[in-house]
Amino acid sequence: MPTVYVADRISDNIARTPEGFLLCRDVVIARTATRVPQRYRGEELGLEGSREMYDVWRLPSEVFAPRALHSGEGKPITSPHPPEFLGPSNTNWYQKGHIQNIRRGGELEDGEEALIADLIITDAALIEQVEGGFLRDVSLGYKCVYVQRDDGTIEQTQLLVNHAAIVEKGRAGSEVSIADAAAEETMDKDLKKELGRAIALVEEVLQKRPGSRTIPTGQSDAYQAYDAQMKAGQEFSDVAKRVGQEMGKKSLESATRKS
C-alpha cells in the first residue's frame, strides 16, 4: 500500500503539509555504482593524508540490502553535512527534517539503479532554499566498509545511513536530487553570492559550537554559541527568503512568456 500524505501540492514532487513543512516525494538519495564509479579521495578511504582520487564501486546487493534500507528510515536531514556523525548528544544542533519511506527506485539515465525516499523538511531556512532551487542535491552521510577486490578495485559494502544532507552539489551527480522544474531556473549572480556568504556564516557558527553539544546551565560560552547560531540562522533565513521570492518571480515570468 502506498504511503499517503496530507499536504498541498506545489509541484509533481513537492508539497506543503498543514504545519508548513516541505514534503519532497520520490527523491533519489543514492545510486548504485556498477557502470559509473563514484570518486573518493584516499583519505576518505582510510589512507591518511592521501589526496589521490580513487574509483569506488557499489553493487545493488549492498545498496538495497535490507539492513542498509532500514538504517536510513527516520534518520535526520541536515544542511550542510555536519562535521561529525549524528547521535543523541548532537542531533538537536543539526537536524532540519527526516527521511522516510526508503525504497528501491527505477533505473537512472546512466544505467545505475536509484535508491529513493520521501523527505520531510522542517527548517524554515532550508525550506526556502529548496523551494528557491538553490539547494537540491542530496548527499548521504553513512558508515561503510571498503573492500579491495582481487583485481585491485575498491568496493563499498555494509552501508549504514546516519543522515542525509541537502547540498548545492553532491558527489553522486545531479540525478541524486530533489526533482522539480524550479531547479532549472537561473539565479541572479549577486543574490547567489549573498546566499553563499550566509551559508558560510551558518557553517562557521556550527563548527564553533561548544564541545558539550548541548546548552548546559551556567556556561556562558555555550549560551553565546547558541545565540550566534540563532542569529546566523535568522540572517540565512532572510537571504534564503529573498532568493525564493526572486526565483518565484522568474518562474512566473517564464510561464507568462511560454503562455
C-alpha positions in Angstrom: 0.0 0.0 0.0 1.5 3.4 -1.0 2.2 6.0 1.7 -0.5 8.7 1.9 0.3 12.3 3.0 -1.9 15.2 4.0 -0.2 18.0 2.0 -1.0 20.7 -0.5 0.7 20.1 -3.8 3.2 22.6 -5.1 4.6 20.6 -8.0 4.8 16.9 -9.0 7.4 16.2 -6.3 6.9 18.9 -3.7 4.1 19.8 -1.4 3.4 21.6 1.9 2.0 19.9 5.0 -0.7 21.6 7.1 2.2 22.7 9.5 4.1 24.3 6.7 6.8 21.6 6.4 8.1 20.7 3.0 7.3 17.3 1.6 9.6 16.1 -1.2 8.4 12.9 -2.7 10.4 10.2 -4.7 13.7 11.8 -4.1 16.7 9.9 -5.3 19.0 9.8 -2.3 21.7 7.4 -3.6 22.5 5.2 -6.5 24.4 2.0 -7.4 27.9 2.3 -8.9 28.2 -0.7 -11.2 28.8 1.2 -14.5 29.8 4.6 -13.3 32.0 4.6 -10.2 32.0 7.3 -7.5 35.2 9.1 -6.9 36.7 9.4 -3.4 39.9 10.9 -2.0 42.3 8.4 -0.5 41.9 10.0 2.9 38.2 9.2 2.8 39.1 5.6 2.3 41.3 5.5 5.3 44.5 6.3 3.5 45.7 9.1 5.9 46.8 12.3 4.1 46.2 10.9 0.6 44.6 13.3 -1.8 44.7 10.9 -4.7 41.3 10.1 -6.2 40.0 6.5 -6.4 37.1 4.9 -8.2 34.8 3.1 -5.8 32.1 0.7 -6.9 28.8 -0.1 -5.2 26.7 -3.2 -6.0 22.8 -3.4 -5.9 23.2 -6.1 -3.3 24.8 -3.6 -1.0 22.6 -0.5 -1.7 19.4 -2.4 -1.5 20.3 -4.8 1.4 17.5 -4.8 4.0 19.9 -3.6 6.7 21.1 -0.7 4.6 17.5 0.3 3.7 16.2 0.1 7.3 19.2 2.0 8.6 18.0 5.2 6.8 14.4 5.1 7.9 13.6 8.2 10.0 17.2 9.5 10.0 17.8 13.2 10.2 18.1 15.7 7.3 20.9 18.3 7.6 22.3 21.1 5.5 25.2 21.1 5.0 26.9 17.9 6.2 27.6 18.1 9.9 31.3 17.8 10.9 30.6 14.6 12.8 28.1 11.7 12.7 24.9 12.4 14.4 23.7 10.8 17.7 21.6 11.7 20.7 24.1 14.2 22.0 24.4 16.4 18.9 21.4 15.8 16.6 19.5 18.8 18.0 22.2 21.1 16.6 21.9 19.9 13.0 18.5 18.2 12.3 16.3 20.0 9.7 13.9 17.2 8.9 13.9 13.5 8.4 14.0 10.7 5.8 11.2 8.2 5.4 9.6 5.6 3.1 13.0 4.5 1.8 12.7 2.1 -1.2 14.2 0.8 -4.4 13.6 3.1 -7.3 14.0 2.7 -11.1 16.9 2.9 -13.5 18.7 6.2 -14.0 19.8 7.7 -17.3 23.4 6.3 -16.8 22.1 2.8 -16.2 22.6 2.8 -12.5 19.7 2.0 -10.1 18.2 4.5 -7.7 17.5 4.4 -4.0 14.6 6.7 -3.4 12.8 8.2 -0.3 10.4 10.9 0.8 11.9 13.8 2.7 10.1 15.9 5.3 12.0 19.3 5.7 11.0 21.1 8.9 13.5 24.0 8.9 12.3 27.3 7.6 15.6 28.4 6.0 16.1 25.1 4.3 12.6 25.1 3.0 13.3 28.5 1.4 16.5 27.1 -0.2 14.8 24.1 -1.6 11.8 26.0 -2.9 14.1 28.6 -4.4 16.1 26.0 -6.3 19.4 26.8 -4.7 20.0 23.6 -2.8 18.6 20.4 -4.4 21.3 17.7 -4.4 21.1 15.0 -1.7 24.3 13.5 -0.2 24.0 10.7 2.3 26.2 10.5 5.4 26.9 6.9 6.1 29.3 4.4 7.5 30.6 1.6 5.4 33.3 -0.9 4.9 35.7 -0.6 1.9 36.8 -3.9 0.4 39.6 -4.3 -2.2 38.7 -6.8 -4.8 41.1 -9.4 -6.4 41.5 -7.1 -9.4 42.6 -4.2 -7.2 39.4 -2.2 -7.5 37.6 -0.9 -4.4 34.0 -1.8 -3.4 31.8 -0.2 -0.8 30.0 -2.6 1.4 27.9 -2.8 4.6 26.3 0.7 4.3 24.6 2.2 7.3 22.9 5.5 6.8 23.4 8.2 9.5 21.8 11.3 7.9 21.0 12.9 4.5 22.4 16.3 3.7 20.8 18.8 1.2 23.7 20.4 -0.6 24.5 22.5 -3.6 26.5 19.8 -5.4 26.5 16.2 -4.3 29.1 13.5 -5.1 26.6 11.2 -6.8 25.6 13.7 -9.5 22.6 15.8 -10.3 20.2 12.8 -10.6 20.6 12.3 -6.8 18.4 15.3 -6.1 15.0 16.7 -5.3 13.3 16.9 -8.7 11.4 20.0 -9.6 11.3 22.4 -12.6 12.3 25.3 -10.4 15.8 23.9 -10.0 16.4 24.7 -13.7 15.9 28.4 -13.3 18.9 30.6 -13.1 19.7 32.8 -10.1 21.0 36.3 -10.1 24.8 36.1 -9.5 24.8 38.8 -6.8 22.0 37.1 -5.0 23.7 33.7 -5.2 26.9 35.2 -3.8 24.9 36.7 -0.9 23.3 33.3 -0.2 26.7 31.7 -0.4 28.0 34.1 2.3 25.0 33.3 4.5 25.6 29.6 4.2 29.3 30.1 5.1 28.3 32.1 8.2 26.0 29.2 9.3 28.7 26.7 8.7 31.2 28.7 10.7 28.9 29.0 13.6 28.2 25.3 13.6 31.9 24.5 13.6 32.4 26.7 16.7 29.6 25.2 18.7 30.5 24.2 22.3 32.1 20.7 22.7 29.3 19.7 25.1 26.9 19.7 22.2 24.1 20.9 24.5 23.3 24.1 26.3 24.4 23.5 29.9 23.3 25.8 32.7 25.8 28.4 33.8 28.2 28.2 30.9 28.1 31.5 29.1 30.2 30.3 26.2 27.5 27.7 25.4 24.8 30.4 25.5 26.9 32.7 23.3 27.4 29.9 20.8 23.7 29.1 20.8 22.8 32.8 20.4 25.3 33.1 17.5 23.7 30.1 15.8 20.2 31.6 16.1 21.4 34.9 14.7 23.2 33.2 11.8 20.1 31.1 11.1 17.9 34.2 11.0 20.3 36.0 8.7 20.4 33.0 6.4 16.6 32.6 6.5 16.2 36.3 5.4 18.5 35.8 2.5 17.0 32.5 1.5 13.5 34.1 1.6 14.7 36.8 -0.9 16.2 34.0 -3.1 12.9 32.2 -3.0 10.9 35.3 -3.9 13.3 36.1 -6.8 13.1 32.5 -8.1 9.3 32.7 -7.9 9.3 35.9 -10.0 11.5 34.3 -12.6 9.3 31.2 -12.7 6.2 33.4 -13.2 7.9 35.4 -15.9 9.0 32.2 -17.7 5.5 30.8 -17.5 4.0 34.0 -18.8 6.3 34.1 -21.8 5.5 30.4 -22.6 1.8 31.1 -22.5 
